[in-house]
Amino acid sequence: MNDYNAVDQTILAQLREITGDEHVIDDPEKLAAYKTDEETNPRYHHLPEAVVFPGSVNEVAAVMKLANRRLFPVTPRCGGTSLCGGAIPARGGIVMVMTRMNRIKEISEQSLYMTVECGARTEDVQKAANAKGLLYAGDPCSADSCLIGGNLATNAGGNKAVRYGTTRHQVYSIEVVTPLGEIVNLGARLNKKTTGYCLEQLIIGSEGTLGIITGAVLKLVPLPPYRIDLLAIFTDVDKAIDIVPQIIKAGINPTSIEFMANNAIQSAGRYCDLRFAHFADGSYIIVTVETFSEDELEQKAVLLDELCSEGGAAEVLEADERVWRLRKAYSEAARSESKVNSHEDIVVPVDSIAAMLKKMNEIEKKYNLEVRTVAHAGDGNIHFIPLKMDMSDEEWEETLDKFHAEVYEYVYSLGGRLSGEHGIGCKKVDTMERFTDPVELKIMKTIKKALDPNGILNPGKIFTLD
């Protein structure tokens, strides 16, 4: 662990010179709002010494240069929606909040791109594209509150990833402030490029440890005018999961394939006061199909209906926005049941998702845990939330550790990984170091040390440095 200097009055004064007095906070009561992100377990909370709100890339660069001169850590933060402690100041220092840098600077209808600052809200980016008849395909479930910079830093996935890919697939280039305070543009508005290392893709998904993304040029695609959402209800969970590869192989090219286990349906249904068919015993597969032809949409909808019915669905219904409200309320619903919980998002090969869900069910029963489960079934990303119910704090921590150990062992036996989109943050550092190939981990640490020799930027995340 690095030895950092305290953020003293001299440093505070220098920060205020950079950003302006009103954009630096050191009041302990106000700092408390930044000791965590969406992480509810107080064992991970850490109070920053100051919070800074830069208004430009030059101000971000100036803060980073100051941090290297005075040796204090900087934790970047966008919307604060991380579920793995990614925006928690694990080593103290300052939190740099990017919300002032929120402009959508340009939309090109002709060339299909959008230039944005990192603090632009994801939903605002989506709506701005839609208003031009275009689509920004990044679609994390927290789009109404998360920001583009955070999406880029974690390579967010979401509901449309099965068709369009994750956030890294929606980006031409990024503007970055390096850990040493240099400003650089990485990538280019090109469809292909083999000119040195692909550095923009290295920074995307690095969880704010290799650079602060301050802006981006995003890819846009034409917005399909025709859409249908189908809800296939299965009373046999194995049949629900088994239908997923059949849908993919059928050439339907769905935008989304989402799975909700019955425990998640009941939890979200109570939270939203919504009830659908087989509320007590069903598992849901939600499929979205979008096309540029009404005839094509009808043909694919009929094929989907036939596939699901032949695959054992009890009912196949055309869904409305209430079904998506149910799906997107999953996380808040679980939190309403127990404030102490653990959000997880393992990822396995798509052909292993059925085996993974079955194994998880066995393990949660073994440890008598209440778990709420959904999945981006089309890309193998499983989200599950164990809840602390009728346990002491000590029992909860011990049981959770044993549960995680067995789940992760099985994940890696299938060729999976710890996270599909949330990231590692500060919560999974020990697990990351346990399950990652030592040579792979060594490469990561070498890159971190080369780009951030003073260990200034978002320390305590992903792995520990010697």
DRENTIMAR-458126 format. One record per residue (C-alpha): x, y, z. Coordinates in steps of 0.02 Angstrom, whole numbers, plus 50000, padded with zeros to 5 digits. Layout:
N
XYZ
...
***
This chain:
466
500005000050000
500645017249955
501015030350088
499925045150044
499935062650113
498425070250199
497385082950103
497865098150206
497315116250197
498685120450071
498065106949953
496265112449977
496745130149932
497625123949775
496105113649726
494995128949746
496165138849634
495915125549499
494025123149506
493355137949604
492875138949789
491095132349766
491705116449681
492745109649825
491925101649978
492785097650142
491315099050263
491235081950353
489335081550346
489325084050158
490775072050131
489725057950206
488715056950045
490295051249953
490905037550070
490015024649962
489145022449794
487725009449786
488644998249909
487604996550069
488824986250173
489714998450291
491264987350297
491744994750128
491305012950163
492715025750173
492565044450200
493515055450077
494535070250138
493805081650004
492665081149852
493065090849694
491925094849547
492985099349394
492165108649251
493355104749107
494675092549048
496005105449090
495405106349270
495435087249282
497225087249217
497745100849339
497025091149487
497955075349433
499595084749418
499335092049591
498935074649660
500585068049593
501585082649663
500775081349835
500485062349833
498645060649878
497455048049796
496045052649676
494465042349655
493455046949499
491555046349515
490165048849388
488385044049437
488905033949589
487915018749530
489325006149550
488814989949635
490584984049674
491294999049768
492095006449613
491805024449668
492235022149852
493835031449905
494625015649976
496265024650018
495535041550066
496105056949973
494875065749860
493365060349759
493295068749588
491465070149535
491205072449348
489385078549346
489785096449290
490505089949127
488825084449057
488655091748882
488085082948726
489205092848609
488755086348436
487605074048347
487975069748166
486445062248080
487425060347920
488965051747991
488105042848136
489095048648286
488865058848444
490175068448543
489855069348731
490675073848894
490865060349026
489515067349141
488115065949013
486715055049082
486515038948982
484635041148963
484885058848897
486115052148767
484855038848716
483445051548700
484515063848603
484935050048478
483115044248467
482545062048429
483605061248270
482925044148221
484515035848283
485005023748420
486385024048549
486415005548588
487205006248762
485785002148882
486244997849062
484744995349178
485255010949275
485185022049118
484065034649206
485425038449335
487125032249272
488295043049167
489245039249008
490945040749091
490505027149216
489805016149077
491465017648986
492515014849142
491614998549181
491194993249002
489364992549052
488284979448967
486414979848988
484864973848899
485394976548718
487114968448729
486554952148649
486304961448483
487404976848493
488784972048615
489364980948772
489864999248793
491594996648716
490724991948552
489815008748547
491375019748548
492495027148415
493675036848528
493905043648703
494695058948781
495725053848932
496715062149070
498125050449117
498605046749298
500045059149276
498885073049216
499205072449029
497755074548906
497635062348761
496355056948631
496355038248600
495525029548454
494795037948301
493175039148203
493665024648091
492885007748058
494564999048069
496295003748128
497894993748150
499075007548203
499935002548363
499094996648523
497204998348544
497385009848694
495605016248699
494994998448729
496294996248867
495625011548959
493795006648932
493364994149068
494874998349177
493725005349313
494575022149323
496265014849369
497215018949209
496465035749162
494985047349186
493845047149034
493235064949009
492365063348841
491965051548699
491425050148519
490015037348521
489375026748378
487555028448326
486515016748218
484845019048130
483375016648249
482305001648195
480505007848175
479654991448219
479764982748387
478914969248487
479194962848665
478654945048702
478484937348873
478694918348875
478164910849041
478864893949094
478384883849246
479944873249220
481504884049244
482604871849146
481494873748993
481564892649012
483454892749001
483524879348867
482514890348749
483854903948744
485104895448625
483644890048515
483124908248495
484894913448452
485144899148327
483484902748241
484184918548161
482944930048247
484354941948300
483454948148456
483924964548538
483664957348712
483424940548795
483134942548982
482804929249114
481924931749281
481874917849410
480274916349509
481074923249667
481514939249573
479784940149492
478924939349661
480124951849739
479964964649598
478094961349583
477804965749765
478914980949750
478034987549593
476304980949640
476234971249477
475604953649447
475714943449288
475224925749242
476034911849345
476644924549472
476824910849602
477704897549499
478344904749335
480044909549265
480044923149133
480984924948969
480794942648898
481274944248715
481374960448616
481444960248427
481714975848321
481654976748131
481574988747985
480114979347905
478394976247978
478264959747883
479944954047954
479384958448130
477784948348110
478744933348042
479994933648186
478604935748315
477704920448247
479324910448247
479684915648426
477944910648482
478144893648400
479874890748471
479364895148649
477734885448642
478594869948574
479964872548704
478724870848847
478114888548881
476484888848978
476034905348895
476774917248767
476124934948779
476474951548696
477214962148834
477064980648871
478154992748971
477554985149136
478614969649104
480174980149081
479714990149236
479674973649330
481374968449261
482214985149294
481534985849473
482454969849517
483884978149610
482854990849708
481584977449751
482934966349827
483634981149923
481904984849994
481854967150065
483564968450148
484694983550157
486144971750185
486424961750027
487744957649897
487524962049713
488434949949598
488574948149409
489544932849357
489704928549172
489844911349091
489794905148911
488004906048847
487924887248827
488354885349013
487054897049086
485814883049122
487134872949216
487664888449313
485894892749368
485574874849424
487194874549524
486824891349604
485124885049659
485954870049742
487234880949832
485974893749895
484904879649966
486444871950047
486774888150142
484934892350170
485124909150082
483764919950005
484414924549831
483584935049694
484144930249519
483984937549344
485074936049190
485514944049025
485224926548960
485754930348782
487554934248833
487814923148986
487804937049117
486934931449278
486454944049413
486054937649586
485804945949754
485974935949915
484984944250054
485394944950239
483864937150321
483734931450502
485624930650527
486844939450640
488164949950556
489464936750592
488384922650521
488014932950366
489844936650327
490374918650357
488944911350254
489194923650113
491044919750101
490694900950089
489294903849962
490404914849853
491854902549860
490804888249792
489924899049661
491554906349595
492414889449590
491034883149479
491024898949372
492854896649330
492644878049299
491434883049160
492644895649085
491734910449162
492324925949255
491904935749412
491014950049324
490174953249159
489844971749181
489894978049362
491774976349378
492904971249523
492994987649620
493584985949799
492384971749843
493144957749739
495004961849751
495434946249851
494364935249739
495134942849583
496874938749644
496344921149692
495554916249527
496544926149397
497994917849307
499584924149393
500384929149227
498814938549175
498784947449342
500624951749326
500314959849157
498904970249230
499974976049375
501414980249259
500284991249153
499584999949308
501325003649376
501915010249208
500465022249185
500235027049368
501955025849450
501375034849607
499805024249629
498735039949631
497225035149527
495825024949608
496965014349718
496254999049805
495254993549653
495374977649547
496994971549630
498294976849757
500034982649710
501594976949800
***
